[in-house]
Amino acid sequence: MLDRLAFSTLGCPGWSLEEIADNAAAMGFSAIELRGVKEDLDVTLIPGFGALAEEAIKGKPLRYCGVNTSIFLSDPSRNAENIKEARRTADLCAELGIPNIRVFGDAFPEGRTKAQTIKAVAEGISEISEICGDKICVLLEVHGEFNRSEVLAQTMESLSAGTNAGLIWDIEHSYRVYGNDIEGFYNVVRPYVRHVHVKDCLIENGKTEARLMGEGGIEVEKIIGMLESGGYQGLYSFEWEKRWRPSIAAPEAAFPAFVNFMRRISADEKHLGNGKAMP
């Protein structure tokens, strides 16, 4: 499991591409999930980014595991913009051998039924998958109204035949809806989970506050135990939302805390769903 740790660059908005790669290698990560570099949130708009990104990890035991887009598929007014971003992202993924791109379903807009929105999101995922080709998986994030098992299952079941797609399970987002009573949710989404965003938080007076790993209310060990027992073989990516929440801890503290947390539960058999040590 410890060779399956990644982080999103959302957590280090002050780092250059070179600092991102150097710190990832030094801290024990094996993959980097792209969500902005410095002031640029959309890395596909950075001139020559592919070559710069390739150079940054050259000679390091690192890879890029995904590009997290700002594609929101539930809003029909964004369709043209979404397709343009999808094409740019697909080109970058092909250049760097990146296997995943992230998209959102997000909200249920006024004036449209839930069924209509689910259908539109599924059609959007299928269209983007055609643009990306069979080597790139389109991942819908567990987020917003697309944060409930029945909605996610209906969306995945509505995809066109041959669509290469799955889910990013953001465990904080599901925690907001289900708390730690998560088994029923997981049993539904399990066949579709391809990537996991790991984080911890506290919810007080309806407000979510980020916490370092192990200092919040999410039973992360339980979730990882279920995933490992269920045959999950993907990455565990730390999504520390420093870009959106400047007051939370610096990545120099938060990222090593995540790695140390994962090392501890990897070595501690009592946290595993199947009673066996994780590899």
N, C-alpha and C positions, 0 to 999 in steps of 0.2 A: 504493500500500500504506500509506503513512503517514497516510492518512485513514481507516484501518481499525484503529486502535489503541484498545484498551479496557483497563480494569483492574477486577479484582474488589475490592469493599470489604472483603474478607477481609484485604487487605493494609494497611488503615489503620483499625484498630479504635478508635483514639483520636480520629478526626476526626468532627466534626459533619457533618450533611448539607450545610450551607453550605460547610464546608471541603472536603468531597469534591468538590463541583462547582467551587469556585474553583480548587483545585489541578489538577483534571482539565483545565480550560480553559487554565490557565497553563502546564502541562507539555506540552501538545500532544496530548492524548487527544481522541477524538471520541465515546467512549461509556463508559458506566459499567455494570458488572455488579453487581447488588445481592446481597450476602451479609452482611447485618448492618450496623447503624449504632450506634456506641457500644456500650452493653451489650446491645442488642437484636439477637439473631441472626436472628429471624424478623420481617422488616420489615412483614409483613401484620398483625402484632399491635400495631403502633404506631398509636395513635389519629390519624386524619386524615392518615396517611402520604402518600396519593396527592397531596393538595393541597400538602403540604410539599415533596414531591419535585419536583412541577411548578414550584413557586416557586423552588426552588434552582437550576434550570437555565435559568430564564427569561432571555432575552437572550444566552445563551451558545451556542456552536456544539456542543452536546452532546445526547445522547439516552441513554435507558436501554435496554440491549440484552438484558437477561435478569434473571430472578429465580432465584437458586439456592436450592432448597428442601432440607429435610432428609427428603425422602420416600425411604424404602428399600423397594423393592418385593419383595425376596426374603423378607421376614419377614411371614408371614400374620397375625401378631398385631397388626400395625400397620395393617391395611387400613382400618379406620374412621378412624383418625387421619390416614392418608395422604389419604383422600378429603376430609376437612375442610380440610387444608392446601391441597390442590389447588384446592378451590373458592375459598378466600380468595385464593390466588395468581392464579387465573384472573380474578377480579374486579379485582385490582390491575393486572394486565397490560392488561385491557380499558380501565381508566380512564386509564392512562398511555400506551397504544399500544405496550406492550412485546411483542416478537415471540416470546420464548422463555422456557420454564421448564426448570430442570434437575432431574432425578431420578437415583436410584442403583439399580443392580441389587444390587451389593455382593457378598454371600457366598452360598455354597451351604449352607443350613442342614442340620444333622444330621436324619436321618429322611426326607429327601426326595432323590430322584435329581436329577442335573444337568438332565435333560430336563424334569422336573416344575418345577424352579425357573426355567428359561429360559421355559417356557410361562407360568408365573405372572407373571413380569416383563413379558413381551410383552402379556399380558392387562391388566396394570396400566397399562402405557403407553397401550394402546388406550382403556381406560376414562377415563384422565385426559385424553386427546385429545378424547374426546366432551364432557367437561366444559368444556374450554378453547375448543372451536370451531375452525374452520379458519384463523383468523387468528393462532393461537398454536401454535408448534411445541414439542412435548415432546422434550427432549434427554436421552438417556441418557449419563451420563458414563463414559468409559473409566476404570474404577476397580475395585479389589478383584478378585474372580474374573471380573468382566465386563471383563477387561483383556486378553483373548486374541481373536485375530481370528476363530477358529471360533465362539466363544461369542457374540460381538457379531453376526456374520453370521446365526447361527441365530435370535437374538432379533429382529433386524430383519426377517428373512424370515417370522417367526411373527406379525407384527402383523396386526390386522384390516384388511381392505380400507378404504382411505380414511383411515387413521390418518396424521395430520400429525406426523411424528416423525423424529428423526435422532440423530446422536452429537455429544457434545462430546469431542474428542480432547485429553486431557490428556497432553502429551508426556512428562512426568516418569513418569507411571504406566506407560506403554508402555516407557519406557527401563528400568524395573526388571525387566521380563520379557525384552525383546528386545535390550537394549543399543542400540548404534547400527546394528545389522543390522536396519533397520526397513522396508526396501523391501517385503518380503513381507507384513508386517502392513498397510502402507499400501495396497497393491494390493487387499486384501480389503475394507478399511473405507472406501476412497475414495468410493464412491457415497453413503455415509451421513453423511459429516462435514459438519456445518453450522456448527460453532464450534470454536475452538482455544484451549486454555489453554496459555500459554507460560511456561516457567520453566527454571531450570538448577539442577543439583545435582551433588554427588559422592556416590558410594556407597562407604563404607569399612567393612569388617568387617560387612557386611550392614545397615549403618545409613545412611539417606539424610540428607544434610546440604544444606540450601539454600545456594545461591551466587548472587551477583549475575550478571546476564546476561553470558555469555562467560567466566565464571570457573569453570565446572563442567565436567562430562564429556559433556554432551549436545551432539550435533552439530546445533545449532538451525538453522544456516544451511542444512544439507543438508535438513532437514525442511521448512523454508519454501520452499526451491527446489522440492522435490517437490510441495508444495501448489500453488504458483503455476503450475508446469508442468502440473499436473493440473486446472487450471481453478477452483481454490478462490477464491471471492469473498467469503468471510465475514470476520469480525473475528479479530484476533490479540489475545487478552486475557491480560494479565499477572496471574497468580494467585500473589501473594506471601503466604505463609501466616503472616503476622504474628500473627493472632488465636490460632493454635494454637501458634506458636513465638515467644514474646515476645522471645527473645534475638537474633533475626536483625535485620538492619539496618532502620532506620526507613524509612517510605515516602518521606520527604523525600529519601533517598539512593537507594533501590531503584527508585522509579518513573522518575526521570530517567535512571537507568542503563539501564533497559529501552528508553526512547524513543531514547536515543543509540545503543544497540546496533542497534535496528531501522533507524534512519537510516543507519547505516554499511553494513549488509548490503543495504539498498535501493539504495545508490549503488554497490555493488561487484558488478559483473557476474559475477565468477568464482564467486560463491556460488550462482548460480541454476542450476536443473536444466535450463533450456532455453537457457542462454547469452545471454539477453536481459535487459536492465534491467527491473526491476519498475516499474510505474507508480506 
